[in-house]
Amino acid sequence: MFNEPHSARADLQQLLDEDDVVADQGRAAAALRNSGVKDAEQLVLVCNSWALAMHRVGPGESGPLAGTRFYNEWVAMMQNNVGTRLEIHGAVMEGRPMIIWP
């Protein structure tokens, strides 16, 4: 969670490029790098055994509350969008990282 989206996206890319967090032969780093996402207020990077999420914390909002809000929005989106859910499921079952942002 972050206050400024321009630094969060770059920080996530650096974290993935270092390959200390996700041992997937650089697929997650490449997926984010090639996604075209520059500044996102919300982003989920998901694969078959892990998920990373990036979400903006609003003014006056705590980290745990922002995380809960993000999770609830994510669950609702997945429940209401069968096409996206099937696309994500197919990709993650093949070990391909998926990036989702609004």
C-alpha positions as CSV (number, residue, x, y, z in Angstrom):
1,M,0.0,0.0,0.0
2,F,1.3,3.5,-0.8
3,N,0.6,7.2,-0.9
4,E,2.1,8.1,-4.3
5,P,1.4,5.8,-7.2
6,H,4.4,6.8,-9.3
7,S,6.9,5.5,-6.7
8,A,4.9,2.4,-5.9
9,R,4.9,1.0,-9.4
10,A,8.7,1.6,-9.8
11,D,9.3,0.0,-6.3
12,L,7.3,-3.1,-7.3
13,Q,9.2,-3.4,-10.6
14,Q,12.5,-3.2,-8.7
15,L,11.4,-5.7,-6.2
16,L,10.4,-8.2,-9.0
17,D,13.6,-7.5,-11.0
18,E,15.7,-8.4,-7.9
19,D,13.9,-11.9,-8.0
20,D,14.1,-12.2,-4.2
21,V,10.3,-12.3,-3.7
22,V,9.0,-14.4,-6.6
23,A,11.2,-17.2,-7.9
24,D,9.6,-17.6,-11.4
25,Q,12.6,-17.1,-13.7
26,G,11.7,-13.4,-14.1
27,R,8.2,-13.9,-15.6
28,A,6.5,-11.7,-13.1
29,A,9.1,-8.9,-13.6
30,A,8.7,-9.2,-17.4
31,A,4.9,-9.2,-17.2
32,L,4.8,-6.0,-15.2
33,R,7.5,-4.4,-17.4
34,N,5.7,-5.2,-20.6
35,S,2.2,-4.4,-19.3
36,G,2.2,-0.7,-20.1
37,V,1.1,0.1,-16.6
38,K,2.9,3.3,-15.5
39,D,1.0,4.8,-12.6
40,A,-1.8,2.7,-11.1
41,E,-3.8,3.2,-8.0
42,Q,-4.6,-0.5,-8.0
43,L,-2.8,-3.4,-9.5
44,V,-2.8,-7.2,-8.9
45,L,-0.1,-9.4,-10.2
46,V,-1.2,-13.1,-9.7
47,C,0.3,-16.4,-10.6
48,N,-0.3,-20.1,-9.7
49,S,1.1,-20.0,-6.1
50,W,1.2,-16.3,-5.2
51,A,-0.4,-12.8,-5.7
52,L,1.0,-9.3,-5.2
53,A,-1.3,-6.4,-4.9
54,M,-0.7,-2.6,-5.0
55,H,-3.3,-0.3,-3.6
56,R,-3.5,3.4,-2.7
57,V,-4.2,4.3,0.9
58,G,-6.6,7.2,0.9
59,P,-6.3,10.3,3.1
60,G,-7.2,9.6,6.7
61,E,-7.4,5.8,6.0
62,S,-5.2,3.3,7.8
63,G,-3.3,0.5,6.0
64,P,-5.4,-2.3,7.4
65,L,-8.7,-0.5,6.4
66,A,-7.3,0.2,2.9
67,G,-6.3,-3.5,2.6
68,T,-9.7,-4.7,3.7
69,R,-11.4,-2.3,1.2
70,F,-9.1,-3.5,-1.6
71,Y,-9.7,-7.2,-0.8
72,N,-13.5,-6.7,-0.7
73,E,-13.5,-4.8,-4.0
74,W,-11.3,-7.6,-5.6
75,V,-13.6,-10.4,-4.4
76,A,-16.7,-8.5,-5.7
77,M,-15.0,-7.9,-9.1
78,M,-14.1,-11.6,-9.4
79,Q,-17.5,-12.7,-8.4
80,N,-19.2,-10.4,-10.9
81,N,-16.9,-10.9,-13.9
82,V,-16.8,-14.5,-15.0
83,G,-14.8,-13.7,-18.2
84,T,-12.0,-12.2,-16.2
85,R,-12.1,-15.0,-13.6
86,L,-11.8,-17.6,-16.3
87,E,-9.0,-15.7,-18.1
88,I,-7.0,-15.4,-14.9
89,H,-7.6,-19.1,-14.0
90,G,-6.4,-20.3,-17.4
91,A,-3.2,-18.2,-17.2
92,V,-2.3,-19.1,-13.6
93,M,-2.8,-22.8,-14.2
94,E,-0.3,-22.5,-17.0
95,G,2.1,-20.6,-14.7
96,R,1.8,-17.3,-16.6
97,P,1.6,-14.2,-14.4
98,M,-1.5,-12.0,-15.0
99,I,-1.7,-8.3,-14.3
100,I,-5.1,-6.8,-13.5
101,W,-5.7,-3.0,-13.0
102,P,-8.8,-0.9,-13.5
